[in-house]
Amino acid sequence: MTLEEDRTPFDWETRFRDDDTPWERGALHPAFLHWREAKAFRPGERVLIPGCGRSQELLAFANAGLTVTGADLSETAIAWQSEQFAAAGQRGDLVTGDVLAWQPGTPLDLVYEQTFLCAIHPRLREAYESALTRWLRPGGRLHALFMQKDERGGPPYGCPINVMHDLFPETRWIWPADDEIQPWPHPRLNGKPELGAVLIRR
Ligand SMILES: C[S@@+](CC[C@H](N)C(=O)[O-])C[C@H]1O[C@@H](n2cnc3c(N)ncnc32)[C@H](O)[C@@H]1O
C-alpha cells in the first residue's frame, strides 16, 4: 500500500453521514475543560485541530479568543463545523482534505490532538510527527490525548506511552513529568483511557 492509499483506507465520510461516530463524546472533552480552566489556552494564539470531525472544541477555542483552524477529510464534518461557527457568529478557518499535506502561512502556537493520531494508520505516524514539527513554532505546544488500548488493529490504533516517546523524541519535544500525564476514560469506547499530555516543540 502506498502512503497516499494509507491516508484514506477508512471511510470517515460515510461514518459521519450515517451518524456512526462512537468516538464522539457529545460534549467538550474533560481534558480540554481542564486545560482551559488552567488557562493553558491564551487569547490570540493560533491553534490547529487536525482531523477535527464534529468536535465541539473548535467553537470553544474561538469563543476563548484563539484563531482556530480545523481540518478534516470529511465534507460532512467540515460542513457541520461551518454551521456551528455561523450559528454562533464566530469565525474559524476550515480545511477539507488531507491535513498531513497542509501548511500554515504562519507557524502555530498550539495543536490540539483529539482522537486523530489513533485514527490514522500507524504507518503515517512519522509523517504526522514531521508535520507537527513544521506546523508549530519553537516553543509551540501539542496538547495530545494518546488513546490506550490493548486490542490489535484499529482505528482506533493504540498509542502506548513508550511508543509515543519514540515517536516524539526528546531531541525535538519536551515531555511533561510522568505525574502530569493524566488519564481520561472515554465514555463510549468501553472506558478506554486517553492520556492527556502537553508536549513542547523544541
Ligand atoms: C476518530 S475521528 C475524531 C474526530 C474528532 N477529532 C473528535 O474528537 O470527534 C478521526 C477524524 O480524523 C479525520 N481524518 C482521518 N485522516 C485524516 C487526514 N489524513 N486528514 C484530515 N482528516 C483526517 C476523519 O475524517 C475523522 O473526522
The ligand as an SDF file (V2000), in Angstrom:
LIG
                    3D

 27 29  0  0  0  0  0  0  0  0999 V2000
  -11.8480    9.3450   15.2810 C   0  0  0  0  0  0  0  0  0  0  0  0
  -12.2820   10.7510   14.3570 S   0  0  0  0  0  0  0  0  0  0  0  0
  -12.0290   12.0670   15.5240 C   0  0  0  0  0  0  0  0  0  0  0  0
  -12.7650   13.3240   15.1890 C   0  0  0  0  0  0  0  0  0  0  0  0
  -12.6000   14.4550   16.2290 C   0  0  0  0  0  0  0  0  0  0  0  0
  -11.2040   14.7620   16.4770 N   0  0  0  0  0  0  0  0  0  0  0  0
  -13.2900   14.1070   17.5100 C   0  0  0  0  0  0  0  0  0  0  0  0
  -12.6270   14.0100   18.5510 O   0  0  0  0  0  0  0  0  0  0  0  0
  -14.5180   13.9450   17.4980 O   0  0  0  0  0  0  0  0  0  0  0  0
  -10.8930   10.9130   13.2590 C   0  0  0  0  0  0  0  0  0  0  0  0
  -11.0740   12.0700   12.2840 C   0  0  0  0  0  0  0  0  0  0  0  0
   -9.8910   12.2240   11.5150 O   0  0  0  0  0  0  0  0  0  0  0  0
  -10.2570   12.5230   10.1760 C   0  0  0  0  0  0  0  0  0  0  0  0
   -9.1180   12.1550    9.3390 N   0  0  0  0  0  0  0  0  0  0  0  0
   -8.5370   10.9360    9.1890 C   0  0  0  0  0  0  0  0  0  0  0  0
   -7.4630   11.0180    8.3940 N   0  0  0  0  0  0  0  0  0  0  0  0
   -7.3300   12.3300    8.0370 C   0  0  0  0  0  0  0  0  0  0  0  0
   -6.4060   13.0600    7.2570 C   0  0  0  0  0  0  0  0  0  0  0  0
   -5.3670   12.4700    6.6480 N   0  0  0  0  0  0  0  0  0  0  0  0
   -6.5920   14.4030    7.1130 N   0  0  0  0  0  0  0  0  0  0  0  0
   -7.6230   15.0210    7.7220 C   0  0  0  0  0  0  0  0  0  0  0  0
   -8.5410   14.3780    8.4860 N   0  0  0  0  0  0  0  0  0  0  0  0
   -8.3880   13.0470    8.6430 C   0  0  0  0  0  0  0  0  0  0  0  0
  -11.5210   11.7260    9.9430 C   0  0  0  0  0  0  0  0  0  0  0  0
  -12.2810   12.2170    8.8680 O   0  0  0  0  0  0  0  0  0  0  0  0
  -12.2060   11.8890   11.3080 C   0  0  0  0  0  0  0  0  0  0  0  0
  -13.0240   13.0190   11.3650 O   0  0  0  0  0  0  0  0  0  0  0  0
  1  2  1  0
  2  3  1  0
  2 10  1  0
  3  4  1  0
  4  5  1  0
  5  6  1  0
  5  7  1  0
  7  8  2  0
  7  9  1  0
 10 11  1  0
 11 12  1  0
 11 26  1  0
 12 13  1  0
 13 14  1  0
 13 24  1  0
 14 15  1  0
 14 23  1  0
 15 16  2  0
 16 17  1  0
 17 18  1  0
 17 23  2  0
 18 19  1  0
 18 20  2  0
 20 21  1  0
 21 22  2  0
 22 23  1  0
 24 25  1  0
 24 26  1  0
 26 27  1  0
M  CHG  2   2   1   9  -1
M  END
$$$$
